[in-house]
Amino acid sequence: MDIAALLEKTVIQIGYELVDLEMSNRGKMLRLFIDKPDGITVEDCATVSNHVSRLLSVEMDVDYDRLEVSSPGLDRVLKKPADFVRFIGQRVKLKLRIPVEGRKNFVGVLQGMQDGNVLLERDATVHSFSLTGIEKARLDPDFN
């Protein structure tokens, strides 16, 4: 089992969602972004950090120097199909791998998913983007 799958399974078992995982400095730093329906507290981050630290030292011989556990923030990343359903009605930013209509970046209101495509309403028109063609998707909170 790879580290991402193991961490996702573990985080789910203790009541959280693994939103994203970043590994940098040749795997020496692990950063986990977690969430749950009523939000994340500092205590939640500490709980997950302690659990994951023990898991990595016992289950897998993972060589890392630093582990960070954080909430995904207001501009959380959207990766899984379930994310694009959960946040229907929210404003999102999409960055595409290949330009569509000469553009890679789109902002609009998420309308969900249909047949593996993300539906985004912008300028009173619903656009369809292949999930596999999306390089990055994030919530785009409007503070006005």
Backbone as CSV, one residue per row, in Angstrom:
resi,resn,N_x,N_y,N_z,CA_x,CA_y,CA_z,C_x,C_y,C_z
1,MET,0.855,-1.186,0.000,0.000,0.000,0.000,0.891,1.235,0.000
2,ASP,0.555,2.200,-0.845,1.366,3.418,-0.869,1.000,4.318,0.310
3,ILE,1.865,5.272,0.578,1.697,6.127,1.755,0.408,6.947,1.693
4,ALA,0.044,7.448,0.508,-1.175,8.258,0.385,-2.409,7.424,0.724
5,ALA,-2.477,6.208,0.214,-3.627,5.340,0.486,-3.682,4.969,1.965
6,LEU,-2.538,4.671,2.548,-2.497,4.327,3.967,-2.936,5.501,4.831
7,LEU,-2.440,6.687,4.518,-2.820,7.867,5.302,-4.298,8.187,5.149
8,GLU,-4.825,8.073,3.932,-6.250,8.348,3.734,-7.102,7.371,4.535
9,LYS,-6.769,6.091,4.468,-7.520,5.069,5.214,-7.462,5.343,6.717
10,THR,-6.292,5.685,7.203,-6.101,5.946,8.632,-6.872,7.174,9.096
11,VAL,-6.777,8.251,8.345,-7.454,9.496,8.717,-8.969,9.294,8.718
12,ILE,-9.482,8.558,7.751,-10.918,8.254,7.703,-11.335,7.456,8.926
13,GLN,-10.519,6.483,9.317,-10.851,5.626,10.459,-10.966,6.407,11.766
14,ILE,-10.268,7.524,11.881,-10.368,8.305,13.121,-11.319,9.494,12.981
15,GLY,-12.102,9.506,11.879,-13.198,10.460,11.763,-12.947,11.719,10.963
16,TYR,-11.914,11.715,10.132,-11.594,12.905,9.346,-11.522,12.552,7.861
17,GLU,-11.491,13.586,7.043,-11.294,13.431,5.607,-9.893,13.918,5.276
18,LEU,-9.139,13.139,4.496,-7.851,13.604,4.000,-8.116,14.358,2.711
19,VAL,-8.006,15.677,2.769,-8.301,16.541,1.633,-7.141,16.543,0.651
20,ASP,-5.918,16.632,1.177,-4.749,16.698,0.320,-3.534,16.241,1.107
21,LEU,-2.529,15.809,0.369,-1.275,15.375,0.945,-0.157,15.959,0.094
22,GLU,0.792,16.613,0.747,1.949,17.149,0.046,3.198,16.533,0.645
23,MET,4.108,16.135,-0.225,5.404,15.645,0.217,6.453,16.482,-0.504
24,SER,7.384,17.035,0.265,8.409,17.859,-0.366,9.771,17.545,0.223
25,ASN,10.772,18.232,-0.290,12.159,17.991,0.130,12.508,16.512,0.046
26,ARG,12.182,15.917,-1.103,12.439,14.493,-1.342,11.785,13.628,-0.281
27,GLY,10.555,13.985,0.077,9.795,13.183,1.038,10.137,13.443,2.485
28,LYS,10.992,14.416,2.766,11.397,14.685,4.149,10.345,15.465,4.929
29,MET,9.418,16.124,4.212,8.364,16.872,4.872,7.019,16.372,4.364
30,LEU,6.152,15.996,5.269,4.794,15.563,4.936,3.818,16.604,5.453
31,ARG,2.884,17.023,4.593,1.862,17.988,4.996,0.506,17.382,4.658
32,LEU,-0.333,17.222,5.669,-1.676,16.686,5.490,-2.685,17.794,5.715
33,PHE,-3.679,17.855,4.844,-4.797,18.780,5.013,-6.018,17.929,5.315
34,ILE,-6.633,18.174,6.454,-7.764,17.365,6.905,-9.007,18.229,7.047
35,ASP,-10.161,17.566,7.049,-11.421,18.286,7.233,-12.433,17.363,7.888
36,LYS,-13.478,17.955,8.395,-14.655,17.248,8.895,-15.822,18.213,8.768
37,PRO,-17.046,17.724,8.789,-18.204,18.584,8.506,-18.307,19.859,9.335
38,ASP,-17.945,19.811,10.602,-18.091,21.011,11.431,-16.783,21.791,11.571
39,GLY,-15.807,21.531,10.693,-14.555,22.282,10.696,-13.477,21.639,11.541
40,ILE,-12.292,22.191,11.430,-11.105,21.637,12.081,-10.605,22.589,13.167
41,THR,-10.225,22.009,14.292,-9.642,22.777,15.396,-8.170,22.403,15.541
42,VAL,-7.473,23.137,16.372,-6.077,22.829,16.668,-5.977,21.437,17.303
43,GLU,-6.951,21.110,18.144,-6.955,19.799,18.790,-7.110,18.675,17.761
44,ASP,-7.927,18.911,16.731,-8.075,17.919,15.660,-6.735,17.690,14.964
45,CYS,-6.033,18.757,14.682,-4.727,18.653,14.018,-3.744,17.878,14.893
46,ALA,-3.747,18.154,16.188,-2.854,17.449,17.116,-3.204,15.960,17.177
47,THR,-4.494,15.643,17.218,-4.937,14.250,17.257,-4.447,13.486,16.035
48,VAL,-4.669,14.064,14.868,-4.255,13.406,13.626,-2.734,13.314,13.556
49,SER,-2.039,14.370,13.948,-0.578,14.365,13.925,-0.017,13.252,14.800
50,ASN,-0.529,13.122,16.012,-0.048,12.073,16.920,-0.327,10.686,16.358
51,HIS,-1.518,10.499,15.827,-1.904,9.194,15.275,-1.035,8.839,14.068
52,VAL,-0.868,9.786,13.160,-0.084,9.543,11.946,1.388,9.325,12.287
53,SER,1.919,10.056,13.239,3.321,9.868,13.647,3.565,8.442,14.124
54,ARG,2.671,7.951,14.963,2.806,6.575,15.455,2.660,5.575,14.314
55,LEU,1.696,5.822,13.437,1.466,4.930,12.304,2.700,4.832,11.409
56,LEU,3.283,5.969,11.079,4.428,5.974,10.172,5.651,5.302,10.786
57,SER,5.795,5.400,12.094,6.949,4.766,12.728,6.752,3.265,12.926
58,VAL,5.500,2.808,13.043,5.223,1.395,13.294,4.899,0.634,12.004
59,GLU,3.942,1.136,11.232,3.448,0.425,10.048,4.387,0.507,8.849
60,MET,4.948,1.663,8.653,5.802,1.878,7.487,7.104,2.499,7.962
61,ASP,8.148,2.128,7.349,9.429,2.729,7.684,9.606,3.963,6.813
62,VAL,8.863,5.015,7.156,8.897,6.247,6.383,9.915,7.190,7.006
63,ASP,10.848,7.626,6.187,11.888,8.538,6.640,11.430,9.971,6.363
64,TYR,11.018,10.673,7.383,10.601,12.065,7.235,11.128,12.855,8.417
65,ASP,11.324,14.139,8.204,11.832,15.004,9.264,10.738,15.823,9.920
66,ARG,9.699,16.134,9.144,8.668,17.034,9.658,7.292,16.605,9.161
67,LEU,6.322,16.639,10.056,4.928,16.342,9.735,4.095,17.553,10.121
68,GLU,3.311,18.043,9.164,2.394,19.147,9.437,0.983,18.685,9.139
69,VAL,0.052,19.028,10.009,-1.357,18.726,9.805,-2.116,20.028,9.925
70,SER,-2.973,20.301,8.939,-3.638,21.598,8.871,-5.052,21.438,8.323
71,SER,-5.857,22.461,8.528,-7.161,22.522,7.866,-6.908,22.892,6.405
72,PRO,-7.842,22.619,5.517,-7.633,22.954,4.113,-7.803,24.442,3.809
73,GLY,-8.316,25.202,4.752,-8.507,26.635,4.544,-9.786,26.943,3.776
74,LEU,-10.091,28.216,3.684,-11.309,28.646,2.987,-11.227,28.398,1.487
75,ASP,-10.010,28.365,0.968,-9.822,28.131,-0.467,-9.379,26.679,-0.715
76,ARG,-10.016,25.773,-0.028,-9.617,24.364,-0.080,-9.575,23.829,-1.499
77,VAL,-8.684,22.907,-1.686,-8.527,22.254,-2.974,-9.679,21.260,-3.180
78,LEU,-10.110,21.118,-4.414,-11.131,20.141,-4.790,-10.462,19.130,-5.709
79,LYS,-10.502,17.856,-5.350,-9.819,16.831,-6.136,-10.738,15.682,-6.518
80,LYS,-11.479,15.204,-5.560,-12.295,14.005,-5.763,-13.652,14.379,-6.355
81,PRO,-14.257,13.465,-7.107,-15.608,13.741,-7.625,-16.578,14.167,-6.518
82,ALA,-16.456,13.553,-5.345,-17.346,13.905,-4.231,-17.184,15.365,-3.817
83,ASP,-15.980,15.929,-3.964,-15.753,17.343,-3.640,-16.595,18.244,-4.535
84,PHE,-16.681,17.875,-5.814,-17.414,18.699,-6.780,-18.922,18.583,-6.605
85,VAL,-19.358,17.563,-5.883,-20.784,17.435,-5.545,-21.047,18.146,-4.217
86,ARG,-20.173,17.945,-3.262,-20.347,18.526,-1.918,-20.424,20.049,-1.952
87,PHE,-19.683,20.675,-2.855,-19.596,22.135,-2.851,-20.402,22.784,-3.975
88,ILE,-21.449,22.106,-4.425,-22.350,22.689,-5.429,-22.870,24.028,-4.904
89,GLY,-22.881,25.015,-5.784,-23.358,26.347,-5.412,-22.261,27.275,-4.930
90,GLN,-21.069,26.720,-4.712,-19.943,27.529,-4.256,-19.166,28.079,-5.451
91,ARG,-18.538,29.200,-5.240,-17.689,29.798,-6.268,-16.345,29.060,-6.266
92,VAL,-15.858,28.684,-7.462,-14.606,27.946,-7.573,-13.714,28.520,-8.673
93,LYS,-12.415,28.248,-8.543,-11.422,28.572,-9.574,-10.930,27.252,-10.146
94,LEU,-10.892,27.169,-11.467,-10.348,25.998,-12.138,-9.140,26.415,-12.962
95,LYS,-8.117,25.603,-12.925,-6.974,25.768,-13.828,-6.889,24.483,-14.637
96,LEU,-6.984,24.615,-15.958,-7.001,23.455,-16.840,-5.590,23.091,-17.293
97,ARG,-5.412,21.816,-17.631,-4.129,21.348,-18.156,-3.901,21.879,-19.575
98,ILE,-4.956,21.887,-20.371,-4.899,22.320,-21.773,-5.934,23.433,-21.946
99,PRO,-5.568,24.523,-22.613,-6.508,25.640,-22.781,-7.798,25.244,-23.501
100,VAL,-8.888,25.850,-23.061,-10.191,25.741,-23.715,-10.579,27.163,-24.106
101,GLU,-10.930,27.356,-25.354,-11.250,28.689,-25.858,-10.116,29.674,-25.576
102,GLY,-8.858,29.165,-25.657,-7.692,30.014,-25.458,-7.384,30.366,-24.012
103,ARG,-8.072,29.712,-23.055,-7.881,30.027,-21.636,-7.646,28.763,-20.837
104,LYS,-6.871,28.913,-19.771,-6.671,27.810,-18.834,-7.373,28.061,-17.501
105,ASN,-7.660,29.311,-17.182,-8.225,29.664,-15.881,-9.680,30.096,-16.012
106,PHE,-10.516,29.514,-15.158,-11.945,29.825,-15.160,-12.418,29.989,-13.720
107,VAL,-13.318,30.937,-13.505,-13.949,31.158,-12.199,-15.446,31.166,-12.427
108,GLY,-16.175,30.468,-11.571,-17.624,30.444,-11.691,-18.250,29.715,-10.524
109,VAL,-19.539,29.435,-10.641,-20.284,28.748,-9.584,-20.391,27.271,-9.955
110,LEU,-19.969,26.436,-9.041,-19.968,24.993,-9.256,-21.398,24.465,-9.339
111,GLN,-21.669,23.720,-10.394,-22.998,23.142,-10.597,-23.023,21.633,-10.403
112,GLY,-21.876,21.036,-10.072,-21.807,19.606,-9.812,-21.014,18.868,-10.862
113,MET,-21.349,17.566,-10.998,-20.662,16.707,-11.959,-21.683,15.959,-12.790
114,GLN,-21.286,15.661,-14.029,-22.136,14.871,-14.909,-21.228,14.103,-15.868
115,ASP,-21.332,12.793,-15.861,-20.560,11.933,-16.757,-19.056,12.214,-16.697
116,GLY,-18.507,12.392,-15.489,-17.077,12.622,-15.329,-16.616,14.030,-15.641
117,ASN,-17.574,14.926,-15.852,-17.247,16.318,-16.155,-17.718,17.234,-15.036
118,VAL,-16.925,18.254,-14.769,-17.270,19.267,-13.776,-18.081,20.344,-14.488
119,LEU,-19.207,20.698,-13.898,-20.079,21.716,-14.475,-19.877,23.028,-13.724
120,LEU,-19.554,24.071,-14.483,-19.264,25.366,-13.903,-20.080,26.428,-14.620
121,GLU,-20.865,27.191,-13.850,-21.654,28.273,-14.437,-20.878,29.571,-14.357
122,ARG,-20.721,30.187,-15.528,-20.086,31.503,-15.584,-20.738,32.280,-16.709
123,ASP,-20.989,33.536,-16.461,-21.636,34.406,-17.447,-22.966,33.817,-17.919
124,ALA,-23.747,33.281,-16.984,-25.084,32.720,-17.239,-25.064,31.515,-18.189
125,THR,-23.895,30.888,-18.352,-23.772,29.699,-19.192,-23.085,28.607,-18.390
126,VAL,-23.572,27.368,-18.499,-22.935,26.244,-17.820,-21.918,25.621,-18.772
127,HIS,-20.668,25.562,-18.306,-19.565,24.985,-19.069,-19.221,23.630,-18.459
128,SER,-18.766,22.720,-19.290,-18.414,21.378,-18.848,-16.920,21.160,-19.074
129,PHE,-16.213,20.724,-18.011,-14.783,20.470,-18.082,-14.498,19.058,-17.589
130,SER,-13.725,18.316,-18.335,-13.348,16.964,-17.939,-12.557,17.015,-16.635
131,LEU,-12.921,16.166,-15.681,-12.207,16.136,-14.403,-10.727,15.836,-14.625
132,THR,-10.416,14.960,-15.561,-9.016,14.622,-15.824,-8.263,15.781,-16.483
133,GLY,-8.972,16.724,-17.065,-8.350,17.880,-17.701,-8.112,19.042,-16.757
134,ILE,-8.533,18.883,-15.500,-8.364,19.953,-14.513,-7.048,19.748,-13.776
135,GLU,-6.181,20.739,-13.873,-4.893,20.680,-13.170,-5.076,21.002,-11.693
136,LYS,-5.880,22.023,-11.412,-6.103,22.450,-10.037,-7.489,23.071,-9.922
137,ALA,-8.177,22.745,-8.843,-9.481,23.351,-8.559,-9.500,23.733,-7.081
138,ARG,-9.991,24.933,-6.814,-10.076,25.432,-5.443,-11.365,26.205,-5.240
139,LEU,-11.861,26.186,-4.001,-12.947,27.088,-3.648,-12.406,28.512,-3.751
140,ASP,-13.262,29.433,-4.129,-12.874,30.831,-4.274,-13.840,31.674,-3.462
141,PRO,-13.581,31.771,-2.143,-14.538,32.488,-1.297,-14.642,33.958,-1.686
142,ASP,-15.855,34.453,-1.653,-16.131,35.852,-1.984,-16.337,36.599,-0.669
143,PHE,-15.440,37.507,-0.352,-15.498,38.230,0.917,-16.252,39.542,0.827
144,ASN,-16.851,39.823,-0.305,-17.591,41.093,-0.470,-19.004,40.978,0.004
